[in-house]
């Protein structure tokens, strides 16, 4: 049923999405043309994708006990790293879109909720090598693998926190004076997503970018995305199906865009 719902939502997204000729906002036109549609590889892409390729082949087993995508308690499971990689890593084009967004913003303060195996973390760190980056992961064994991957890629500007977002988010936020870029990729329940958004919101500024992963993952995530779009602080949103991008620019009219990615 969930798969059928996602197929239906993708079909709706496809027919709603607009291409460059249909965008009349100069700001969104720039984002679409220079960032979303940009295909030129950056300096770090090959190295990170080489690490991803090894993860997708790894037969190493680790014990995983976390709260899951929906925040439900799980028993400890033995999982192969390649299974985790296939299930949880963002596709190459999405991870590279995160890189370009952070690079465009020249973000100095970055928060990631959901480290997984460290691939998106590495993309964000390579986009902004001088930024302060904090990433939170719920599964200790997964976080250890991520730490190894960050070391392989010579990522030195990331602080890892391990634990439930409910307990780790507050101390993470206390380390920032403001948030330039936030990637939300964890608990996909409606209330949890809204709570994380509202917790981060006081540190947002006019040029901040918030990105929400898997906005069509479930009916709860669709509901959360709709709620976020309607928030008074949010001006422009861009739906690329796999992710939702949020802007707070005060000089922009409040508009929601669905663009093909």
C-alpha positions in Angstrom: 0.0 0.0 0.0 2.8 2.4 0.9 4.6 1.6 -2.4 1.4 2.2 -4.4 0.9 5.5 -2.6 4.4 6.6 -3.5 3.9 5.7 -7.1 0.7 7.8 -7.2 2.4 10.7 -5.5 5.3 10.6 -8.0 2.9 10.6 -10.9 1.1 13.7 -9.4 4.6 15.3 -8.8 5.6 14.7 -12.4 2.6 16.4 -13.8 2.8 19.3 -11.4 6.5 19.9 -11.9 7.6 22.8 -14.1 10.7 23.3 -16.1 12.7 26.4 -16.6 10.4 28.1 -19.1 7.6 27.9 -16.6 9.4 29.7 -13.7 8.8 33.4 -13.4 10.6 34.0 -10.1 14.2 35.1 -10.9 15.4 33.6 -7.6 13.8 30.2 -8.2 14.9 30.3 -11.9 18.5 30.7 -10.7 18.2 27.9 -8.1 16.7 25.6 -10.8 19.2 26.5 -13.5 22.4 26.9 -11.6 21.9 24.4 -8.8 19.2 21.8 -9.4 19.9 21.3 -13.1 23.7 21.7 -12.8 25.5 18.5 -13.8 29.1 19.6 -13.8 31.0 17.4 -11.3 32.8 19.1 -8.5 36.2 18.3 -7.1 35.1 15.9 -4.3 32.4 13.9 -6.1 34.6 11.0 -7.4 36.2 10.4 -4.0 32.9 10.3 -2.1 31.3 8.0 -4.8 34.2 5.7 -4.5 33.5 5.3 -0.8 29.8 4.7 -1.6 30.7 2.0 -4.1 32.7 0.1 -1.5 29.8 0.4 1.0 27.4 -1.1 -1.5 29.7 -4.1 -1.8 30.6 -4.5 1.8 29.4 -7.8 3.4 30.5 -6.7 6.9 27.8 -7.2 9.5 27.1 -4.8 12.3 24.5 -4.8 15.1 22.0 -2.1 14.6 19.5 -1.0 17.2 18.0 2.4 16.6 14.6 4.1 16.5 13.9 3.5 12.9 12.5 5.8 10.2 9.2 6.2 12.1 10.7 6.5 15.6 9.5 3.0 16.7 11.6 1.0 19.1 13.4 -1.9 17.4 15.2 -5.0 18.6 18.8 -5.3 17.7 19.4 -6.6 14.2 22.5 -7.9 12.4 22.6 -6.1 9.1 25.2 -6.1 6.3 26.6 -2.7 5.5 25.6 -3.0 1.9 22.0 -3.5 3.0 22.1 -0.3 5.1 23.8 1.5 2.2 21.1 0.4 -0.3 18.3 1.3 2.0 19.4 4.6 3.6 21.9 6.4 1.5 20.7 9.3 -0.6 21.1 8.7 -4.3 24.1 10.3 -6.0 22.0 13.1 -7.7 20.3 14.1 -4.4 23.6 14.1 -2.4 25.2 16.2 -5.0 22.2 18.6 -4.9 22.8 19.0 -1.2 26.5 19.8 -2.0 25.5 22.4 -4.5 23.0 24.1 -2.2 25.5 24.3 0.7 28.2 25.5 -1.7 25.9 28.2 -3.2 25.0 29.3 0.3 28.6 29.3 1.5 27.2 27.8 4.7 29.3 28.2 7.8 26.9 26.5 10.3 25.5 23.2 9.2 23.3 20.6 11.1 22.4 17.2 9.8 19.8 15.0 11.5 20.6 11.5 10.3 24.3 10.7 9.5 23.7 7.2 8.2 27.0 6.0 6.8 28.4 9.5 6.3 27.9 10.0 2.6 25.7 13.1 2.7 27.8 14.3 5.6 30.9 14.1 3.5 29.2 16.0 0.6 28.2 18.8 3.0 31.7 18.9 4.5 33.4 19.0 1.1 31.1 21.7 -0.1 32.0 23.9 2.9 35.3 22.8 4.3 35.5 25.7 6.7 32.0 25.2 8.1 31.1 24.0 11.5 29.1 20.8 11.0 27.3 18.7 13.6 25.6 15.5 12.5 23.4 13.3 14.7 22.9 9.5 14.2 20.6 7.2 16.3 22.5 3.9 15.7 26.0 3.7 17.4 27.3 1.0 15.1 26.2 3.0 12.0 27.9 6.1 13.4 31.1 4.2 13.8 31.1 3.2 10.1 30.4 6.8 9.2 33.4 8.0 11.3 35.6 5.6 9.4 34.3 7.0 6.1 34.8 10.6 7.2 38.4 9.8 8.1 39.0 8.1 4.7 37.8 11.3 3.0 39.9 13.6 5.2 36.8 15.3 6.6 37.9 17.2 9.6 35.1 19.7 10.3 32.4 17.4 11.4 31.3 16.7 15.0 29.3 13.5 15.4 26.6 13.1 18.1 25.1 9.7 18.7 21.7 9.1 20.2 18.0 9.9 19.9 17.3 13.2 18.2 15.0 14.1 21.1 18.0 14.1 23.4 20.8 15.2 21.1 19.2 18.0 19.2 19.0 20.4 22.1 22.8 20.2 22.9 23.6 20.4 19.2 21.6 23.6 18.8 23.3 25.1 21.8 26.6 25.0 19.9 25.3 27.3 17.1 24.6 31.0 17.1 22.7 30.6 13.8 21.9 27.8 11.3 22.8 28.4 7.7 21.9 24.9 6.4 19.9 22.0 8.0 19.3 18.6 6.5 16.4 16.7 8.1 16.8 13.0 7.4 15.6 10.9 10.3 12.3 10.2 12.1 9.6 10.5 9.5 6.6 11.0 11.8 4.6 14.1 11.5 5.0 15.5 15.0 8.6 14.6 15.3 9.4 16.4 12.0 7.4 19.5 13.0 9.2 19.5 16.4 12.6 19.3 14.8 11.7 22.1 12.4 10.3 24.3 15.1 13.4 23.6 17.3 15.7 24.8 14.5 13.6 27.7 13.4 14.8 30.3 16.0 18.4 29.9 14.6 17.3 30.4 11.0 18.0 33.7 9.2 17.0 35.2 5.9 19.5 33.2 3.9 19.1 29.9 5.7 18.2 26.8 3.7 16.3 23.8 5.4 16.1 20.6 3.4 13.6 17.8 4.3 14.3 14.3 3.0 11.6 12.0 1.7 8.7 14.4 1.8 6.5 11.7 0.2 7.7 8.8 2.3 4.4 8.5 4.1 1.2 10.3 4.6 2.6 11.8 7.8 5.6 13.2 6.0 3.3 14.7 3.3 1.2 16.3 6.1 4.4 17.6 7.8 5.6 19.1 4.4 2.3 20.8 3.9 2.5 22.3 7.4 6.0 23.5 6.9 5.2 25.2 3.6 2.4 27.1 5.3 4.5 28.4 8.2 4.7 32.2 8.3 8.5 32.3 8.4 8.7 30.3 5.2 8.6 32.2 1.9 9.7 30.0 -0.9 9.7 26.2 -1.1 10.8 23.9 -3.8 9.6 20.3 -4.1 11.9 18.0 -6.0 10.0 15.0 -4.9 12.8 13.2 -3.1 13.4 16.3 -1.0 11.7 19.6 0.0 13.8 22.8 0.0 12.8 25.7 2.3 13.9 29.3 2.0 13.2 32.2 4.3 14.0 35.2 2.1 11.9 38.2 3.1 12.1 39.9 -0.3 10.5 36.9 -2.0 6.7 36.5 -2.4 5.4 33.4 -0.6 5.3 30.7 -3.3 5.6 26.9 -3.5 7.3 25.4 -6.6 7.4 21.9 -7.8 10.3 21.4 -10.2 11.6 18.4 -12.0 14.9 17.0 -10.7 
